[in-house]
């Protein structure tokens, strides 16, 4: 596949290509190559570790770093308490980790390192394999907690209270399908939002470069408006990064509420 530099054009999809960094490594027919996707997940965990390390000083008068960590932790704890009740605090470590991983991964994917030849940021949350795994983990927790806490009574979640007897089979089927679709919608929402924003930015970057290399009037008519639009959309993408992390964490808390309280 030709890169943007090789073809003379900017390929908006090339940024999502997963490539091995140190050659292809196969063990027992399995591809265990260390890829750019794996690298950026490691970087995400590294940034998250540093962020948490600076916030666990437990100073009597917290500094800005510690206050930031405590604020995010308190925000997640408050959201879980509001959606689940007092028992929601048991899930704070998981939902907090989930929220921070998605947020940091989203933000790292917007780093403007593309100005350095041969480098570009990689957004791991723009791949359905990553967001899908996160969604499946959350969904699995809901199933495990639901059946461990309520046994087969967990199936009552699919029959709303007051449903007429003749309607129970149909309502049960509809509710079950809706429940099983949750992990797909959870992972797909984050994947689509991140991928679409990055494609749009790459397309606008192509307009900027193409306009600058064309006729004398195109930088003013094409490149400058595209550049200004890129700045505005980049600012919007920062907001989208936070919103998508919050939505993922919020929906996870709502699904956990179903497992705990059978609402």
C-alpha positions in Angstrom: 0.0 0.0 0.0 1.5 3.3 -1.0 1.9 5.9 1.6 1.0 9.5 1.2 4.7 10.5 0.6 5.1 7.8 -2.0 2.0 8.6 -4.0 2.2 12.4 -3.7 -1.2 12.5 -2.1 -2.4 12.2 1.5 -4.2 9.0 2.2 -6.7 9.6 5.0 -6.9 5.8 5.8 -3.1 5.2 6.0 -3.1 6.5 9.6 -5.1 3.5 10.7 -2.8 0.9 9.3 -1.4 -1.5 11.9 2.3 -2.2 11.1 4.9 -4.3 12.9 7.7 -2.2 14.2 10.5 -4.8 14.5 9.5 -7.3 11.8 6.9 -10.0 11.7 7.1 -12.5 14.6 5.1 -15.7 14.4 4.9 -18.3 17.2 2.8 -21.4 16.5 1.0 -19.7 13.6 0.1 -16.7 15.8 1.2 -13.2 14.8 3.0 -11.8 18.0 4.6 -8.9 16.3 5.0 -5.7 18.3 3.0 -3.2 16.3 2.5 0.6 16.3 -0.9 -0.1 17.9 0.8 -2.0 20.8 3.3 0.8 21.1 0.7 3.5 21.6 -1.2 1.3 24.1 2.0 1.0 26.1 2.5 4.8 25.8 -1.1 5.3 27.0 -0.5 3.1 30.0 2.8 4.9 30.7 1.1 8.3 30.7 -1.7 7.0 32.8 0.8 5.6 35.3 2.7 8.9 35.5 -0.5 10.7 36.0 -1.6 8.5 38.9 1.9 8.4 40.4 1.8 12.2 40.7 -1.6 12.1 42.3 -1.0 9.6 45.0 1.3 11.7 47.2 -1.5 12.1 49.8 -0.3 15.5 50.8 -2.3 17.3 53.5 -2.6 20.3 51.2 -2.9 18.7 47.8 -1.0 20.3 44.9 -2.6 20.8 41.4 -1.5 17.4 40.2 -3.0 15.6 43.2 -6.1 17.7 43.0 -6.6 16.8 39.4 -6.4 13.1 40.1 -8.7 13.4 43.1 -11.1 15.4 41.1 -11.4 12.8 38.3 -11.6 10.0 40.9 -14.3 11.9 42.7 -16.2 12.6 39.5 -16.3 8.9 38.6 -17.2 7.9 42.2 -20.0 10.4 42.2 -21.3 9.1 38.8 -21.3 5.5 40.0 -23.0 6.4 43.3 -25.7 8.4 41.5 -26.4 5.6 38.9 -26.0 2.5 41.1 -26.2 3.6 44.7 -23.8 3.1 47.6 -22.7 -0.2 46.1 -21.4 1.6 43.0 -18.2 2.6 44.8 -17.1 -1.0 44.5 -16.7 -0.5 40.8 -14.8 2.8 41.0 -11.4 1.3 40.3 -12.6 -0.4 37.1 -14.7 2.4 35.7 -12.0 5.0 36.6 -9.3 2.9 34.8 -11.6 2.5 31.8 -12.4 6.2 31.6 -8.8 7.3 32.0 -7.4 4.7 29.5 -9.9 5.9 26.8 -9.4 9.5 27.6 -5.6 9.3 27.4 -5.6 7.1 24.3 -7.9 9.6 22.6 -5.8 12.6 23.5 -2.5 10.9 22.5 -4.0 10.3 19.1 -4.3 14.0 18.5 -0.6 14.8 19.2 0.7 16.9 16.3 3.9 14.8 15.8 3.1 14.4 12.1 5.2 17.5 11.5 8.2 15.2 12.1 8.9 13.2 8.9 8.1 9.6 9.2 6.1 9.9 12.4 2.4 10.2 13.1 0.2 9.7 16.2 -1.8 6.5 16.3 -5.2 6.4 17.9 -5.8 2.9 19.3 -9.5 3.7 20.0 -10.1 4.2 16.3 -9.9 0.4 15.9 -12.9 -1.7 16.6 -10.7 -4.5 17.9 -9.7 -2.3 20.9 -13.0 -0.6 21.6 -14.8 -4.0 21.1 -12.5 -5.7 23.7 -13.2 -2.9 26.2 -16.9 -3.3 25.6 -16.8 -7.1 25.9 -14.9 -6.7 29.2 -17.6 -4.4 30.6 -20.4 -6.6 29.3 -18.8 -9.7 30.8 -18.6 -8.0 34.2 -22.4 -7.2 33.9 -23.1 -10.9 33.2 -20.9 -12.3 35.9 -22.2 -9.8 38.5 -25.8 -10.3 37.5 -25.8 -14.1 37.6 -23.6 -14.2 40.7 -25.9 -11.8 42.6 -29.3 -12.9 41.3 -28.9 -16.4 39.8 -31.5 -17.2 37.1 -33.6 -14.4 38.5 -31.3 -12.2 36.4 -33.5 -13.1 33.4 -36.3 -11.0 35.0 -34.4 -8.0 33.7 -35.9 -8.9 30.3 -39.5 -8.9 31.5 -40.5 -5.4 32.7 -42.8 -5.3 35.7 -46.4 -5.3 34.7 -46.0 -6.9 31.3 -49.2 -8.7 30.3 -48.8 -12.5 30.3 -49.5 -12.9 26.5 -46.8 -10.3 25.7 -44.1 -11.9 27.9 -42.5 -14.1 25.1 -42.3 -11.2 22.7 -41.1 -8.6 25.2 -38.5 -11.1 26.6 -37.1 -11.6 23.1 -37.0 -7.9 22.3 -35.3 -7.1 25.6 -32.8 -9.9 25.2 -31.8 -8.8 21.8 -31.5 -5.2 23.0 -29.3 -6.5 25.9 -27.1 -8.5 23.6 -26.5 -5.6 21.3 -25.1 -3.5 24.1 -21.4 -4.5 23.7 -21.6 -3.9 19.9 -23.1 -0.4 20.3 -20.7 0.5 23.1 -17.6 -0.4 21.1 -19.0 0.9 17.8 -19.9 4.3 19.1 -16.3 5.1 20.3 -14.7 3.6 17.3 -16.8 5.5 14.8 -16.5 8.8 16.6 -12.7 8.7 16.8 -12.2 7.3 13.3 -14.5 9.9 11.6 -12.8 12.8 13.3 -9.3 11.7 12.3 -10.4 11.1 8.7 -11.8 14.6 8.5 -8.6 16.1 9.8 -6.5 14.1 7.4 -8.7 15.2 4.4 -8.4 18.8 5.4 -4.7 18.4 5.7 -4.7 17.1 2.2 -6.5 20.3 1.0 -3.9 22.4 2.8 -0.9 20.6 1.2 -2.5 20.4 -2.3 -3.5 24.0 -2.2 -0.1 25.1 -1.2 1.5 23.2 -4.1 -1.0 24.3 -6.8 -1.6 27.7 -8.5 -0.7 31.0 -6.8 -4.3 31.7 -5.7 -5.1 28.3 -4.2 -3.3 28.9 -0.8 -5.7 31.8 -0.1 -8.8 30.1 -1.5 -8.2 26.5 -0.4 -5.3 26.1 2.0 -6.0 29.0 4.4 -9.8 28.2 5.0 -8.9 24.5 5.3 -6.2 25.3 7.9 -8.6 27.5 9.9 -11.2 24.7 9.8 -8.6 22.2 10.9 -7.8 24.3 14.0 -11.5 24.6 14.8 -12.2 20.8 14.3 -9.0 20.0 16.4 -10.5 22.0 19.3 -13.8 20.2 18.8 -12.0 16.8 18.7 -10.4 17.6 22.1 -14.0 17.9 23.4 -15.1 14.7 21.6 -12.2 12.8 23.3 -13.5 13.7 26.7 -17.1 13.2 25.8 -16.6 9.7 24.3 -14.6 8.6 27.4 -17.4 9.9 29.6 -20.1 8.3 27.5 -18.3 4.9 27.6 -17.9 5.1 31.4 -21.5 6.3 31.9 -23.0 3.5 29.9 -20.9 1.0 31.7 -22.2 2.3 35.0 -25.8 2.1 33.7 -25.3 -1.5 32.6 -23.7 -2.4 36.0 -26.7 -0.8 37.6 -28.9 -3.3 35.7 -26.7 -6.2 37.1 -26.8 -4.9 40.7 -30.4 -3.6 41.0 -32.2 -5.4 38.1 -33.7 -2.1 36.9 
